[in-house]
Amino acid sequence: MNYRIDHIPLTTTCKRRPGVPMQAETITIHNTGNAKSTAANERSWLTNPGNTRQASYHIVIDEREAVECIPLTEHAWHAGDGSGARSGNRTSIGIEICESGNYAKTLVNAAELVAKMLQERGWGVDRLRRHFDWSGKICPRLMYDGGKWTGWEAFKAMVHSKIKPEVKSVIEMVPKVVRKSDGKLLAIGKIEDGKLVAPVADIVRGLGLPVDWDNETKKMYV
């Protein structure tokens, strides 16, 4: 799936891009409510002169592409709950899922993108929200199922299945040793943040030097 950035201008009418900084805490999922519109159509609608709504979103996605319409570090008007500091508009990234074309493929694309976004931020599916959670609007409407929200639970499960577990590389898992040039073992270490970390006291003792530890001052004397 192609991901492209096509931000609407700050001068867009109806203040659809307020330009107010946001530190996102959640991701909110929507349906577009238009069975014929593509992601490109939805992006164009944001700057269409005939559009008089003060509504916007960060990303819109269909079966072929995802379009980032507003930077993910700025707030948008998508949650329907005003501009309060704790509102969804001010704290959540809004993603519109198109209803046109191959909707099953669009859902897979959305799940993969959302899983990637969650993983990049160190989040889990508990950070996902519905438009409904903020304002009570039945949205994402295709996940509603008469109030059972079975589609929503299925979508969260799909996202969860696409979050890849963190796997340490082989080089991180193998214990590291610090040796003298003659091969004598000085200390057992490990890799942390790309650096070899080993106990200094072990290395110093291995070099034949006395080591004293002052527990009161938390200092080591060599």
Buried (B, 14 or more C-beta within 10 A) or exposed (E): BEEEEEBBEEEBBEEBBBEEEBEBBBBBBBBBBBEEBBBBBBBBBBBEEEBEEEBBBBBBBBBBBBBBBBBBEBBBBBBBBEEEEEBBBBBBBBBBBBBBBEBEEBBBBBBBBBBBBBBEEEBEBEBBBBBBBBBEBBBBBBBBEEEEBEBBEBBBEBBBEBBEEEEEEEEEEEEBEBEEEEEEEBBEBEBEEEEEEBEEBBBBBBEEEEBEEEEEEEEEEE
